[in-house]
Structures are given as structure tokens and as C-alpha cells.
Amino acid sequence: MSKKKKQKPPEKKSNTIIYAAIAVLAVVVIAIILLNFSSAPQPPEKLPTSGGYEKLSFPTTYEPGKVKIMEFLKFNCPFCYNLHTKLPQILEKYGDNVTVTYVPIVWPGESTKSIEAYIIADQMGKGKEMQDALFNEAAAEGLTQGNENLMMMDNVQTLENVAASIGLGSDFNAKLEGGYAVDAAKANLENMSKYNVDATPTIIINGNIKVYPATAENLDTVIGSLLS
């Protein structure tokens, strides 16, 4: 009589296969979510309906209910000084709906020390105070149209005195004298070249709207139109 063969117990499924299947499924789900997100319609860019401006061929950074300003300025520019005195009222008027990035520049061949001084002060939490102090120093030195030979633009000692007036000391001085912000200043000049800035102030809104003329009154009109 033949003996009954013992059957081998069924092999258990490998946990590795199960984990791999779960991982593949997770990747597929994430890919679908990302695809749907990326294909979601973006809000149409809003352009001003009043005020003077020029549309530039750069990607927009438009967000509904927001206005992002980039101002190219020189601290020895009387028109920049005039805008500087009026801009706080505009910003107060529109509150958190408006943000400003200040981009100090100089013309080719000029010293970048004034740019460096502002950048260092800004990184030390004194950007607004330094901007006020530099414009005030320029005004005290006789800021007028065509008068660009101001000591504060390239004189390290003068810039350090200005910094001292707002509470900055040896740390600021060491950074300014050591060229700490030279690369950042050069980046400002590269940005200036990118936007073909040939006059100050130059105001760019939402990455691709050049406000022209760059006066406080026209800027107020353009902002109001975009937020209406």
C-alpha cells in the first residue's frame, strides 16, 4: 500500500512584495495629485486700467489682491528722494496688500559702497533706518539734479558715520571695509541690467509692469487700479 505523500504547506507571500506594491501605489497617487495641481488654472493676470505703465516681457508674479513693488533707486537721486518722502503714505493707504523690495544701484563705473552699506544694514535689521539716513545725508550734502559727486556714495568713513547715527558700529564697519556685500551689490546691478534700468527711480510691479512716469502720484493710481 502506497503511503500518502505529505503536502508542503503553502508558501507565505513575501512581505517585500507587499511593501513594494504599496510604495508603487503611493507614487502613483502622489503623481496624480501633483499633475492635477500643476494643471489647475492660474488666475488671469490683472493689468492697470488707469495710470501710466509699460507691459514688459517678463513672467508675472501677480497674485489677486496683492501688489509687489520692486524699486530701483540711487541715494543721490533727487527724484528718488522725492518718492522716498511720499511712499510711506501710499504704503499706509494700502496696508498689507502692497510689499516693496528696494534695489539700490549705481551707474557703471561708480563705487558700489552705498549699495553695500544699505544691504549690510538691512541684513542687520536696520534697512529702513539706513535708507532714511542715507537720503538725509545726501540732502544735507546738497542733493540736486545733476549733483552726483556726493561723499556718501563712495566714502567709507562717511557711510560708517551714517551707520553710527542709526546705532550700527564695529560689526557694520568690519563688513563694509571687508567687502562683505560686494557680491550682493553686483547682483543688484545684474538685476538693473536685466530690466534695462537707465533712470531712477524705476518701479516694476508684479515682475512685468513698469510704472511710467515713476512718480508717487502715478504709482498710487496704478496700485489703486490693480487693487480695485
KOLMI-607820 format. One record per residue (C-alpha): x, y, z. Coordinates in nm, 2 decimals. Example, Ala and Ser with C-alpha at 12.3 -4.5 7.8 and 13.67 -1.06 7.14 Angstrom:
2
+--------+--------+--------+
:      x :      y :      z :
+--------+--------+--------+
:   1.23 :  -0.45 :   0.78 :
:   1.37 :  -0.11 :   0.71 :
+--------+--------+--------+
//
This chain:
228
+--------+--------+--------+
:      x :      y :      z :
+--------+--------+--------+
:   0.00 :   0.00 :   0.00 :
:   0.14 :   0.33 :  -0.11 :
:   0.19 :   0.59 :   0.15 :
:   0.01 :   0.92 :   0.12 :
:   0.25 :   1.20 :   0.03 :
:   0.27 :   1.48 :   0.27 :
:   0.18 :   1.81 :   0.11 :
:   0.41 :   2.11 :   0.16 :
:   0.24 :   2.40 :   0.35 :
:   0.16 :   2.69 :   0.11 :
:   0.44 :   2.94 :   0.09 :
:   0.37 :   3.27 :   0.26 :
:   0.38 :   3.58 :   0.04 :
:   0.68 :   3.78 :   0.08 :
:   0.64 :   4.10 :   0.28 :
:   0.88 :   4.26 :   0.04 :
:   0.64 :   4.23 :  -0.25 :
:   0.36 :   4.38 :  -0.05 :
:   0.57 :   4.67 :   0.06 :
:   0.68 :   4.73 :  -0.30 :
:   0.32 :   4.73 :  -0.42 :
:   0.23 :   4.98 :  -0.15 :
:   0.52 :   5.21 :  -0.25 :
:   0.43 :   5.19 :  -0.62 :
:   0.07 :   5.28 :  -0.53 :
:   0.18 :   5.57 :  -0.32 :
:   0.39 :   5.71 :  -0.60 :
:   0.10 :   5.69 :  -0.84 :
:  -0.13 :   5.87 :  -0.61 :
:   0.13 :   6.15 :  -0.55 :
:   0.19 :   6.18 :  -0.92 :
:  -0.19 :   6.22 :  -0.99 :
:  -0.22 :   6.48 :  -0.71 :
:   0.08 :   6.68 :  -0.85 :
:  -0.05 :   6.66 :  -1.20 :
:  -0.39 :   6.79 :  -1.10 :
:  -0.23 :   7.07 :  -0.90 :
:   0.01 :   7.18 :  -1.18 :
:  -0.27 :   7.17 :  -1.44 :
:  -0.51 :   7.38 :  -1.22 :
:  -0.60 :   7.71 :  -1.40 :
:  -0.40 :   8.01 :  -1.27 :
:  -0.58 :   8.34 :  -1.21 :
:  -0.56 :   8.57 :  -1.51 :
:  -0.31 :   8.85 :  -1.48 :
:  -0.47 :   9.18 :  -1.39 :
:  -0.33 :   9.49 :  -1.56 :
:  -0.40 :   9.85 :  -1.46 :
:  -0.70 :  10.02 :  -1.61 :
:  -0.57 :  10.37 :  -1.52 :
:  -0.23 :  10.53 :  -1.47 :
:   0.08 :  10.52 :  -1.69 :
:   0.27 :  10.20 :  -1.73 :
:   0.45 :   9.98 :  -1.98 :
:   0.40 :   9.60 :  -2.00 :
:   0.73 :   9.41 :  -2.00 :
:   0.80 :   9.07 :  -2.14 :
:   0.88 :   8.90 :  -1.81 :
:   0.68 :   8.64 :  -1.62 :
:   0.43 :   8.79 :  -1.39 :
:   0.43 :   8.74 :  -1.02 :
:   0.07 :   8.85 :  -1.00 :
:  -0.15 :   8.73 :  -0.71 :
:  -0.51 :   8.85 :  -0.67 :
:  -0.53 :   9.13 :  -0.41 :
:  -0.16 :   9.18 :  -0.39 :
:   0.08 :   9.43 :  -0.55 :
:   0.46 :   9.36 :  -0.54 :
:   0.68 :   9.66 :  -0.60 :
:   1.05 :   9.65 :  -0.69 :
:   1.21 :   9.99 :  -0.68 :
:   1.54 :  10.06 :  -0.83 :
:   1.69 :  10.37 :  -0.66 :
:   2.00 :  10.57 :  -0.61 :
:   2.06 :  10.75 :  -0.28 :
:   2.20 :  11.06 :  -0.46 :
:   1.89 :  11.09 :  -0.69 :
:   1.66 :  11.38 :  -0.61 :
:   1.37 :  11.21 :  -0.78 :
:   1.42 :  10.90 :  -0.56 :
:   1.44 :  11.13 :  -0.26 :
:   1.11 :  11.28 :  -0.36 :
:   0.94 :  10.94 :  -0.39 :
:   1.10 :  10.83 :  -0.07 :
:   0.93 :  11.11 :   0.12 :
:   0.59 :  11.02 :  -0.03 :
:   0.59 :  10.64 :  -0.04 :
:   0.52 :  10.58 :   0.33 :
:   0.17 :  10.74 :   0.28 :
:   0.10 :  10.52 :  -0.01 :
:   0.20 :  10.21 :   0.18 :
:  -0.01 :  10.31 :   0.48 :
:  -0.30 :  10.36 :   0.25 :
:  -0.30 :  10.01 :   0.10 :
:  -0.16 :   9.82 :   0.40 :
:  -0.06 :   9.46 :   0.37 :
:  -0.18 :   9.44 :   0.01 :
:   0.14 :   9.61 :  -0.10 :
:   0.50 :   9.50 :  -0.05 :
:   0.82 :   9.68 :  -0.16 :
:   1.16 :   9.54 :  -0.24 :
:   1.43 :   9.82 :  -0.26 :
:   1.71 :   9.76 :  -0.51 :
:   1.98 :  10.03 :  -0.47 :
:   2.20 :  10.07 :  -0.77 :
:   2.48 :  10.29 :  -0.92 :
:   2.57 :  10.36 :  -1.27 :
:   2.85 :  10.17 :  -1.44 :
:   3.20 :  10.28 :  -1.32 :
:   3.06 :  10.42 :  -0.99 :
:   3.15 :  10.28 :  -0.65 :
:   2.91 :  10.03 :  -0.50 :
:   2.98 :  10.12 :  -0.14 :
:   2.64 :  10.29 :  -0.09 :
:   2.47 :   9.98 :  -0.21 :
:   2.68 :   9.76 :   0.02 :
:   2.61 :   9.99 :   0.32 :
:   2.24 :   9.95 :   0.27 :
:   2.25 :   9.58 :   0.22 :
:   2.46 :   9.52 :   0.53 :
:   2.23 :   9.75 :   0.74 :
:   1.92 :   9.57 :   0.60 :
:   2.07 :   9.23 :   0.70 :
:   2.13 :   9.37 :   1.04 :
:   1.77 :   9.47 :   1.08 :
:   1.82 :   9.84 :   1.00 :
:   1.73 :   9.86 :   0.64 :
:   1.46 :  10.13 :   0.67 :
:   1.66 :  10.34 :   0.91 :
:   1.97 :  10.32 :   0.68 :
:   1.76 :  10.42 :   0.38 :
:   1.63 :  10.72 :   0.57 :
:   1.98 :  10.81 :   0.69 :
:   2.14 :  10.78 :   0.35 :
:   1.88 :  11.00 :   0.19 :
:   1.91 :  11.25 :   0.47 :
:   2.29 :  11.26 :   0.43 :
:   2.25 :  11.31 :   0.06 :
:   2.01 :  11.60 :   0.12 :
:   2.25 :  11.75 :   0.37 :
:   2.53 :  11.74 :   0.12 :
:   2.33 :  11.93 :  -0.13 :
:   2.12 :  11.68 :  -0.33 :
:   2.02 :  11.84 :  -0.65 :
:   1.96 :  11.72 :  -1.01 :
:   2.30 :  11.65 :  -1.17 :
:   2.49 :  11.67 :  -0.84 :
:   2.61 :  11.31 :  -0.81 :
:   2.95 :  11.37 :  -0.66 :
:   2.84 :  11.32 :  -0.30 :
:   3.09 :  11.19 :  -0.05 :
:   2.84 :  10.94 :   0.09 :
:   2.83 :  10.75 :  -0.23 :
:   3.18 :  10.61 :  -0.21 :
:   3.34 :  10.74 :   0.11 :
:   3.36 :  10.46 :   0.36 :
:   3.41 :  10.69 :   0.66 :
:   3.10 :  10.89 :   0.57 :
:   2.90 :  10.58 :   0.53 :
:   3.02 :  10.45 :   0.87 :
:   2.92 :  10.78 :   1.03 :
:   2.58 :  10.75 :   0.87 :
:   2.55 :  10.39 :   1.01 :
:   2.66 :  10.51 :   1.35 :
:   2.38 :  10.76 :   1.36 :
:   2.13 :  10.47 :   1.35 :
:   2.31 :  10.26 :   1.61 :
:   2.54 :  10.04 :   1.39 :
:   2.90 :  10.01 :   1.49 :
:   3.21 :   9.79 :   1.47 :
:   3.03 :   9.49 :   1.31 :
:   2.89 :   9.71 :   1.03 :
:   3.23 :   9.88 :   0.98 :
:   3.41 :   9.55 :   0.95 :
:   3.17 :   9.42 :   0.69 :
:   3.17 :   9.73 :   0.49 :
:   3.55 :   9.76 :   0.49 :
:   3.59 :   9.38 :   0.42 :
:   3.37 :   9.38 :   0.11 :
:   3.11 :   9.15 :   0.28 :
:   2.83 :   9.27 :   0.05 :
:   3.02 :   9.32 :  -0.28 :
:   2.86 :   9.01 :  -0.44 :
:   2.51 :   9.12 :  -0.33 :
:   2.57 :   9.47 :  -0.47 :
:   2.68 :   9.31 :  -0.80 :
:   2.36 :   9.11 :  -0.80 :
:   2.16 :   9.44 :  -0.78 :
:   2.35 :   9.57 :  -1.08 :
:   2.28 :   9.25 :  -1.27 :
:   1.91 :   9.29 :  -1.19 :
:   1.94 :   9.65 :  -1.31 :
:   2.08 :   9.53 :  -1.64 :
:   1.81 :   9.26 :  -1.67 :
:   1.53 :   9.53 :  -1.66 :
:   1.73 :   9.78 :  -1.87 :
:   1.71 :  10.04 :  -1.60 :
:   1.85 :  10.37 :  -1.73 :
:   1.69 :  10.61 :  -1.49 :
:   1.60 :  10.63 :  -1.13 :
:   1.36 :  10.57 :  -0.97 :
:   1.24 :  10.28 :  -1.18 :
:   0.94 :  10.09 :  -1.05 :
:   0.85 :   9.74 :  -1.15 :
:   0.52 :   9.59 :  -1.03 :
:   0.44 :   9.22 :  -1.02 :
:   0.76 :   9.14 :  -1.22 :
:   0.65 :   9.28 :  -1.55 :
:   0.47 :   9.62 :  -1.52 :
:   0.69 :   9.92 :  -1.54 :
:   0.53 :  10.23 :  -1.39 :
:   0.59 :  10.53 :  -1.60 :
:   0.62 :  10.81 :  -1.51 :
:   0.77 :  10.68 :  -1.18 :
:   0.61 :  10.94 :  -0.96 :
:   0.43 :  10.89 :  -0.63 :
:   0.10 :  11.01 :  -0.78 :
:   0.11 :  10.78 :  -1.08 :
:   0.22 :  10.48 :  -0.86 :
:  -0.08 :  10.55 :  -0.63 :
:  -0.31 :  10.55 :  -0.93 :
:  -0.17 :  10.22 :  -1.07 :
:  -0.18 :  10.04 :  -0.74 :
:  -0.54 :  10.16 :  -0.68 :
:  -0.64 :  10.03 :  -1.02 :
:  -0.48 :   9.69 :  -0.96 :
:  -0.65 :   9.65 :  -0.62 :
:  -0.99 :   9.78 :  -0.73 :
+--------+--------+--------+
//
